[in-house]
Amino acid sequence: MTGLRKHVPWPLAAVLPRARWAARALDEDAFQATIGERPAGISFRLAVPPDLIARAHDAGILWIQQVSSRGQADGALRAGADVIVAQGGEAGGHGGDVGTMVTVPDLVDMAGEVPVLAAGGIADGRGLAAALTPGAQGVQMGSLFLASEEMSVSQAWKSRIVESAASDAVKAVGRERILPPFNRPVSAGVPRCLRTPWWTPCASTLDRCTPQRPCLA
């Protein structure tokens, strides 16, 4: 982050890493290092951590909290989140069940003076314009940038994203059978992924799937 500051003219916001994918645990050393860098804001998702929000505020850092339900939004507002990201079910990765254009105005009404960003299914200016209409003050985009030149993922993955239709994405129900649990409570959210030869048989045999043997035709 220190090196990046030299090349960008705007304040930085940090997205917190986790220590190990297998445990989904918060990396305390990384969090403390982030606090030490004093970014303009910290972005967090999948659960509302009042203790971490308080620590960020003590260091003068804004907290950007992504939520996908009214319950999560209420917890974030009570904990003092400075920005709410209203993520709809169209989002890639873990997301809620309600669509973005329903979630955004609902959470805008809850948030009052706290700014709300829209997330989920937004990939261009038309999506931005649509998000501003129900009261969002901006948008957060993620999956779109997986296909960017700067992203160091395989070209096959990038091509699949660009070439896929909306109907090619499905909710990976039963994720707990093949993914490790989260270490924070109320981290509800079902991943949205592209249909693949790996996932299709899993969807019909979830009761027999395990991380070691995920697919049984």
N, C-alpha and C positions, 0 to 999 in steps of 0.2 A: 504493500500500500504506500509505503514511503516513496518508492521509486515512481509509482504511478502519479503521485501528487505533482511531480515535476512536469508532467505532460498534459494535464487537463486543467482548464481554467475554472471549473466549477467544483463545488463541495462534493466530497465523496460519501457514498453510503455503503456500508459493509454488509454483506450477506454472511451470516455466521455458518462456519463449517461444523461438521460433527466429527468426533474422534475416529470412529470406525463404523463403516456401513453395517457391519454385522451386529453391532450393539445399538446403533442409532443414538449413542450417548453424546451429550454436549461436550465439546472439547474445551475444558476450562482454561487451559493455557492459551488457546486461540482466542477465547472470549476476552481474557485479560489483556492479551496483546492488542486486540481490537480497541478495547477501552483506552489503552495507552496511546494509540495512534490518534485518538480524538477525531473520528470521522464526523461528518455533519449528521449522519443518521445511521441506525442499524436496522436492517430488515430481518424479520423473523416470520416463520410460518408453521403451520400444523398444530400449534398449541399456543396458549397465552401464558407466558412466564412472568408473573408480577415481580418476582425477585430480581430477574435480569433487567426488567424495565426500570426498576428502582435504581439499580447499579448504573445503568446507562444515564439516567437523569442526574444522578449524583455527579457524573463526569461531564454534564452539560451536553449530552448527546441525545438527539431526537430518536424516538422509537417508531418504526413503521411496522404495523402488525397486519399480516394477511389473515383473513377470516373467510369462512364459507357458510356461516349460519348466523342467525340472530343471537343464539346463545354465546357463540364465540365473540361476536361483536360486543355484546354486553360485558363480557369479561374483560375484553381489551379496553373498553372505555372506562370501566371501573378501575383498571390498573394504571390508567393514565397514558395510554398510547397516543402519540401525537398525530399519527396518520393511520387511517384504516384502509386496507386494500380489500375491496369487496370482490372476492373471487367466485365466479360462477362455475357451473358444472362443465362448461365447455373447455375449461383450462386443461392443459397438458399436465401430466403428473397427478398428484393427489388433489382432489377438489370435491366440492359438495355436489348435491343433487339438484339444486335449483339453478335455473339459467341466469346468466349474467345480467340480462336486461330486466329481470325480476329482482335479483339480489341487490343491484345497485340502488334503485330508488328506495327500497325497503331500509337499507342500512344508512343511506343519506338522511332519511327521516329520523333514524335513531341517533345519528352522530352529532346532530346539532351543529356547533361551530367547528367540530373536528373535521378536517378535510378528508374526503373519500376518493380513492383511486379505484378505477374499474379494472378487472383482470378476467381473462377467460374468453378465448375466441376472437381476440382483437389483433389484427395483423396489418392494418393500414389506416389511412386517414378517414375512411368511411366508418371504421369501427370506433375511432376516436370521436368523430362527430356524434355517433350514436350514443356513446357513453356520456358525453357532456350534457346531452338533452335531459336525462333524468336526474342530473345534479352532481355527477362526478366532476372533480376538478382536474382530472388527468387520468392516465391509464398506466398500467404496468404490463409489459410484454415479456415473455420468456421463451416459449417454444420457437417463436419466429427466428430468434437469433441462433438456434442450433444449426440452421442452414446457412449462416453467414460465412464469408471467407475466413474470418478471424477465428472461428470456432474449430478447435482441434479434435473433431470427431470424424469418423470415416465418411468418405464421399458417398458410400452406399446409404448410410443413414440420412445424410443431407438430401440425397435424391429421393429417398422414400418419403420424406416429409413434404418436399415440394410437389411430388407427383401424386400424393394421396388425396382422395376426396374426403369430405367431412364424414361420410358414412363408413369410411375405413377405420375410424377411431371408435373404440368401445370402452366401456367401464370394466376394469379388471376386478369384478366382484370376487370375494374370497381371497383377497391379497394376503390375509394373515396365514394362509396355508403355505405360501411360498416366500414371504418377506418377513424379516424379523420385526418384533414389536417396537413401538416408539417408547422413549423413556419419560415422556411428559403426558399427563392425563388430558383427556378431551382432545386428542389429536385425530379427530374423525376426518375421514376423507378417503375416497376410493380412487385409485389411480386410473387415468384415462390413457390408453395405449393404442397403437395401431395393431390391426389384426395381423397375426403371423402364423406360420405353420407350427410354431412352438405353442402359441397361446390358444389356438382353436381347440385342440384336444384337451387342454387344461380346463377350459370353460365347462366342458361336459363331464369331467372326472375330478372335480375339486375335492371331493370327499376322500380321494386316494392320493392327492398330490402332496409332496413334501419338498423341501428345498433340495434334498439329495436326488429325488426322483420326481420332477415336477410334472411330467406328462405321461399319461397312460392311455393309449388309444383304445 
